[in-house]
Amino acid sequence: MVTKIQALYDVRILSASRGSIYDCMDHNSFFIMGLEFLMGNSENIKRQNDINAGIYAAKAIKGLWIEGEPAPFGYKKEGKNEERRLVINESEAIVVRYIYEAFISGVALYKIKEKAKELGLKRMGTTAVERILTNPLYYGFQHVKPWKQNPGGLYPLKNHEPIVDPTTWKLVNEKIKRGTKERKIYDDQIPLRGALRCHCGKLLTGAASKGKMGKYYYYYKCSIASAHNNINAEKAHKQLSGALELMSLPEKLISSIKEKSEIEMETTLKEHKTLLKQRQIEYEQTGQKLLSIEEKWISNRIQHDTYERWHNELTIKKESLKDQIDKLRHNSDKTYSLLQDQLFYLSDLNYVYTEANTIEKQELIKMVFDDFLYYENGIYRTPYIMEPFIRNEFKMRGMGCLDYTKKRDN
């Protein structure tokens, strides 16, 4: 190509380093020019190797976040060069935690996306939520590409505060790998679809049916056979409301629960203080072990694969201990607040259910009945009710709302 350009346009190559003008028609000049090109290319290769080595060392060994792109949603940048780190943006981190918790709870992905946008998810694109769920940075790790004989994989970030704990991240990603069998569709007119079962064990579906006068009526149906169940949704909702009203706790019982809970909480607080001290000691010991491993790696006393294995295990343990410490510090306050402010809602379970959205309604039903609520012969049935709500079972059965038959222990 160079020879062709010279022949057509009489253009010569000028060496920037030597100041020589090369003549491609002269074999000696052409040979020297080729050598200089090779030397220049080797410099480029060396420069690229140096860059790759620096990136690998910064990410895999130093644990730095060196990406030039904007900080991931939930974080903000702080510091420069080797002091640069990601700091939690708490207003965004709330959205990230919701996304993980909702996904583990089985909320449909499209509903998670809708709610996340309402809460303030600003990232664009149809896979923004999926990227958040699969990004290891949220539990304190980052992807590192292999370089030469050094392996790639997930490496811990130093001086980094994760938004979710390692267990949650791994559970979410295992669930993603397994894949979802069906797409959940929520409809406020039939909130029990996907939470109420047929007596055959299958979850009931639901749909609207158009009447003779053009009005739509909603029904719950069995996906196996319509003969099993074809329930008028309005009737089913009235029956459930009646059952929840009868299961609601009287004020005297709530007061008694509150008194006993406060006594138990005092005992729990003492246990938490002891456990907190233990976890803090373990956290400090794990940090010292991490420093020791890093010193051995720097002084070439251990192989890289040994360093990687122990460093990853100790980092995960350290982050897990930190998460436990945070929970031990804050959970007691949350529990006390819940006890003082929310316990009175148990006096009207039907109100709690009615005011909830469809997802919350399903969570409440699954919690109270442990996913055992089913419908047969015109009445709700269950072998399980959460302990405090086992009340008025004969009255519920007599009113045709709910038949509670406790499951026998084998």
Secondary structure as UniProt FT lines:
FT   HELIX           2..9
FT   STRAND          13..14
FT   TURN            16..18
FT   STRAND          21..22
FT   TURN            24..25
FT   HELIX           27..56
FT   HELIX           57..61
FT   TURN            73..74
FT   STRAND          75..78
FT   HELIX           81..83
FT   STRAND          85..88
FT   HELIX           90..104
FT   TURN            105..106
FT   HELIX           109..119
FT   TURN            126..127
FT   HELIX           128..134
FT   HELIX           136..139
FT   STRAND          141..144
FT   TURN            148..149
FT   STRAND          153..156
FT   TURN            158..159
FT   HELIX           166..178
FT   TURN            188..189
FT   TURN            191..195
FT   STRAND          197..198
FT   TURN            199..200
FT   STRAND          205..210
FT   TURN            212..213
FT   STRAND          216..221
FT   TURN            226..228
FT   STRAND          230..232
FT   HELIX           233..247
FT   HELIX           251..298
FT   TURN            299..300
FT   HELIX           304..341
FT   HELIX           343..347
FT   HELIX           349..355
FT   HELIX           358..369
FT   TURN            370..371
FT   STRAND          374..376
FT   TURN            377..378
FT   STRAND          379..382
FT   HELIX           387..389
FT   HELIX           393..398
FT   TURN            399..400
FT   STRAND          402..404
//
